[in-house]
Amino acid sequence: MHAPTPDTGLGSFAAVLAGELPGAWTSTFHPDRGGNNDHGALTDRVWDMNDVADALAKHTVDQCAVITRADGTRLFVADPIGHGEGYLIAAIAPDDAPDEAFRAVREPDGIAVAADPFSAAEDVTHDLLPRYDKALAQVRSNAARLTAPPAEPERVVMTWSGEDLIVDKPDRADITEALTQNGFTFAPDRNIFVLSGDDTAHQAASVRAAGERLSDLGVAAQLRHPQAGPALSTTPVAPPTASPAPSARRR
């Protein structure tokens, strides 16, 4: 009985391996075809910074196979490049994630396995796939964060009530502290914080200081006039260089 040709050996190995891995996998064999092939595009996506990457950098891949899971996860399978027996198996990085999503994610380095697809399936299942799935989850999470629209900043609205400024009681303790440390007092009967307008210069300084502290917390502050119609007139609290004095009068 003669040994199978290298093409048949690799293609058969990958097909059997696909059937032994957990989940639904399919195998696609990529023969040499006289050098007219897409192996370069595949090897460029191999997600490895260890032995497989080193082998691919030193040798040309004549044939390979790609094993694909139902969710799109892909494995690269190649003959042992250079000397040795068995096969090299590595993760293939997803094509749809931006480069920034891979930053600080450790590569799920590939493995060398014996030519027996059944023992190879054990090695892939217990060694490579856990690392691969962890890295994929990190990249997907990073990609989702990169493409998500920026969240609206939390706001504290300071509303004029006569000469005073009032703020609804916030849920966050650090916002409450920023208000109380800068002149706002809590009125429990109304469940609000009040900044008195008895001294307008002091009131303006308190607004500036509270706005600076809230900005440090990532919270935007707004001055708002009472509702007088269907729309509200709002004026954002200015940065420290501006003067949001509530009025021009002096006492």
N, C-alpha and C positions, 0 to 999 in steps of 0.2 A: 504494500500500500504506500503510494508516494505521498509526500507532504503536500498540502495545498499551496497554491501560489500565494505570494505575499498579499496581493489584493484581496483574494478570497479569505485569507486568514484574518486580516484586519476587519474586513466587512462582516464576516461571520461572528467574530469575537464581539464587535460592537452591537450587533443585532441581538445576540444572546444576552449580553450584559444589560441592554435596555429592558429586556423582559424580566430580569432578575432584580432590578432596582425597585424600591418602594414607590408606589404611585404609577401613573401612566406615562411611559416614555416611548419615544420612537427614535429610530436610528437612520442616519443618512450617510452613505459612504461617498467619499470624495476621492476618486482615483486620480492618477497622474494626468491622463489624457495627453501624453506627449508634451507636458509642460504648460498646456493651455488650461489653467485651473484657477480657482479662487482661494488657494491655500494661504496666500499672503494676507488677504482680508481677514481670514479666520485667525491666523496666528497673531495678527496685530491685536486681536481682542482677547487673547489668552490672558487670564487674570492671575498672574504668577510672578513672583520676584525671587524664585528659588531655583531648584534644579531644572524644572521644565523650561523656564525662561532662559536659563543658561544654555540648555541644549538647543532651543530654537534659535538662539543668537549665533550659534556656532555651526549649525547644519541646516540644510534646506529640507523641507518636508516634501517628500514625493507623493505621499498619500495620507489621508486622515479620515476620521469619521466624526460626526457631530451627533450627540445623543440629546434629545430635546424633551423636557418634561411638559406636561399639559399647560403649565402656567408660564411657559416660555423660558424657563431655566435651561441653560445649555452646558454640556460637557464636551470637551475636546479630547479626542483619542488619537494617538499616533503611535507608530512603530517606535521601538527604542532607537533613538538616534545615536549612531556610533556603535559601540560594542554593547552586548547584553541581550537578554531575552525578555519577553513580556511586552508591556505597553506603558506608555505615559498617558496619564489622564489628568486634565486640569479644568478649572472653571473657565467659562467664557463670560466676560463682562457684559452687562446689558448695553444695548445700543442706544436706548432712549433716555439715558440719564446724562445730564450735563457733566462736564469734567469736574466742576466744583463739587459735585455730590460725592466724588470719590476721595476728597481731601480728608486725611486723618483716618481713613478706613483701611484696615490691614487687609492685604491681599489673601484670599483663601488658597494658598499655595497648593499646587497639584501633587500627585503621587505617582510612583512607579509600581505597577502591579504585575503579578504573574500572568502567564498566557491563559490561565484557567478563568473563564468569565464568571464562574460561580464564586470562587474565592475572591476575585476582583470586586464582585458586587458587594461582598461583605466589607472589604476595605473602603470602597467608595461610600457605602452607607454609614459606616461608623467613624470614618476619618475625614474624608473630603466634604461630604454633604453638610454636616453640621457647621463647619467653618464657612462654607459657601452660603448657606441660608442665612447665617448671622450677618455676613458681609452684605448680602443682597438687601436684607432688612434695613441696615444702616444707610445704604445708598438710597433706597427708596424713600426713607424718612428724610434724608438730606435734600433729595430732589423735590419732595413735596413742600418742604420749608422754603426752598429757593424760589419756587414758582408760585407760592401762595401770595395773594395780595396783602400789602401791609395792613396790619390791624389799626383801627382807629384808636388814637390814644385815649386813655381814660381822662375824663374832664371833671373839674370842680367848678361849679357855677356859683358866682357871687352875685346875688340879686339885690338891687337897691330896694330898700323899704324905708321911705322917707329919707332921713340922713344916714341911716344905718345900712350896713351890708349884711345879708344873711346867707347862710349856706345850709342846705339840707344835711342832716347827719350822715357822714360817709360810712361805708361798710368797713373800710380799711383802717386799722389802728394807726398806721404810719401817717395817713392823711389827717386823721384827727389830731395827732400830735403836732403836725406841721401847722395846723390852724391855731391850736391852743397856745403854742409857743410864740405865736406872732399876733396875739391880741384878741383872738376870737374867744368868746365865752359861750358855754352851752346853756341853752334855755330848755330845760326838760319838759316844760309844759307844752312847748311847740315843737320839740324834737329837732331843733335847729341850732346852728352856731351863729352868733351875732358879733359883728365888729362895729362898735359904737362910732357915731359921727360927731360926737361932742367936740373932738379936736381933729380937725380935718388934716393937719400936717401929720399928726401921729397916725391917723387912719391911712393916709397915703403911704407912709413908711411901712406900716404893717402889711398893706396889700403887696408892696414890692417884695418884702421879705418872705411873705407867704408864697408868692408866685415863684421866687427863686428856689425855695425849698421843695415846692411841688414839682418844679421842673427837674430837680435832682432825682426825684422819685419816678420820673417818667410820666408825670400827670400834667395835663394842660389846665390852665386856669382861665376863666372868662368872667368879665364883668357884664352883667345883663340888666337892662332896665325892665321894670315890671311890664307885663303884657298889657298893651293898650289897644290891641286889634288882633287880626288874624295872624300877624307875623310878629316875631320877636326881633328887637334890635340888640345885637350883641357886639361887644368890643373885647377882643382878646387882651389879657394882661400882657403888657409889654415886657421885653427882656430887661435886665437890671439897668441898662443904659437909658431906658425911657422913664418918664415920670407919669404914672397912672393916677395922679392926684384926683380925688373925687370932685373937688370944686376949687374955685379960685379964692374963696373967702378966707379970712384969717380971724382968729379970735385972740 
